[in-house]
Amino acid sequence: ASASQVWHWQPPAVMGKPAPRLEASPVVAAGREYIGAESGGFYALNETTGAVAWSRQLDTEPSGTCPARGITATAAVQPDPVSGASTVYVSGARYTYALNAATGALMWKTEIGPPSSANPDAYYNWSSPTVVGGRIYVGVSSDCDATLVRGGLKAFDQATGALVASYFT
């Protein structure tokens, strides 16, 4: 019948990184909220108090043709298929990460887009990871369509982050 604010949290600014805007939706699991900011900071917050349990700086897209940005996609929390440990799968600007949900420790990271020394700013990781059947599915697309990158979908092994399959549109 009535709603009231219990706590408020704002991610801190990170020197030399984009503004810490929150564009991703939070994911709630086991008493924590997980959310990334455009500064590239990723945070685990106590669901009850909003206190930061842990944080980790992930990659950001440098300012070029398009504005600089970090995390805009929503994370996924699932058990690791080998250990069973709760794991957060996060899309950074160019990489997808597997982080231990309890500690934030890096389990693996995998580059999503096509590596290119000629045009390293060509793609951005807009896609939220989808975890199903031991695989993580992530979309690939251009960053502001300048330069065009062939769009598609990549499937990665959930335990290792190794590329399993690619589909291009």
N, C-alpha and C positions, 0 to 999 in steps of 0.2 A: 504494500500500500504506500510505502514511502521509502525513498532511497536517500542515503547520506554518504558523503565522502568519508572513508575510513583512513586513507593515507594518500599522499601525493608523492610522486617521484619524477625527477627530471634527470636525464643522463648528463654527465659533465661534458664540457667542451674538451676536445683533445687538440693540443697544439699542432698546427700544420695539417689538420684533417678537416673535412667538411663539417658544417654545423651539426649538432647532435639531434636532429629532428627524428621523431618516431613516426615512420610510415608503415612499418610492419605491425601485424597484430601480435599480441602476446599469446604464448602457449602456456597453459597451466597444467602441471603434472606433479603429483606427490608433494604438494605444499609449496611449490615454487612457481614463479612466473618467469618465463624465458623470453627475452626480447632483444632485438638488435636495433642500432641507431645508424643514421646516415654517416656518422663519424667513424664507423667501422667497429665501434665498441659493441660487445655482446654481453648481456647481463643476466644473471640468475638472481631473482629477488624473492625474499620471503613473502609468501602469499598473504600472510596476516599483517605484517608490519611494513612491508615495502623496503626493508633493509637489504642491501646488496650482500648476497651470500658469496658470490665470486663474479669476476668480470675478466674478459679476454679481449684484446685488440685484434681484430681480423683485418683483412685487406680492404682497401678502398680504391676506387677508380679515380685517377688523376683528372684534373680539369683540363679539357682539351676542346674538342668540338662541342662537347656536351658538358653540363655542370658536373663537378666532382660529387661523388656519392659513395656510400658504403653499403649498408644492409637495408634493403627495402622489402625483402621477402620474409614470410613467416616461417619459423623453424618447425621441426617435427621432433617429437620425443618418442622413442621406441626402445625396447630392449636390444642390446647387442646380440646378434645371432649366435655368437660363440660363447661369450662369458655370461650373458643374461643381464649385464649391468645396464642400467638406464642410460641411454645415450641421446644427446641432442644433435640433430643434423641441421646444419645452418648453411644457407647460401650467402657467401660474402660477395664482393664485387665480381671476382673472377674465379673463386674457388668454392667448393663445397667442403665443409668441415664435419668431422665426427668428434664431439666433445663429450667427455665423461660428465653426466648430468650432476653428479654430486660435487665434483671438484673443478670442472672446467678444463681438465687436462686434455691436451690434444691427442686423439687416438689416430687420426689420419686427416689429410687434406688432399684434394684432387682438383686440378685445373679443369674447368668446364668447357670453355670456348677453345677455338682453334689457336694454338700458340703461333704468334707471328711477330718476328722481330721488325718486319717492315711496317706493320700497323698494330701495335700492341693494344691500342685503345678501341679496337673495332667492335668488341662485344661487351655486354654487361650481363650479370647474372640476375635477371628480373624474377626468375622462377623460384617458387617455394619447393623444397624437396618433398617428394611423395615416397613413402617407404612401404613396400609391400612385397611379400614373398622372397625376402632376402636380398632385394634390390632397392636401389634408390634411383628414382626417375627425376631428371632435371631438364627443363627446357633450355634451349640455346637461342639467343636472338641478338640482333644488332643493338648497339648503344646509340640511340637517337637516329638510327638509319644512316649514319655517316661514319664510316664506310659500311656498305651492306655486308652482312655476314649471313651465310646460309643458315636459316633457322631449322630447328629440329628438336629432337629429344635424345637424351643420352641416358643409358642405364648403367649403374655402377654397382659392384658387389658391396653389400651392406657391411660386411666384416672388414674389408680391406680398402675400399674406395677404388679398386681397379675397374677400368672401363670394361663392360661386358658387351654392350651393343650400342649402335647409333642408328637413328632414323632421321633422315633429312626431308624437309618439306620443300 
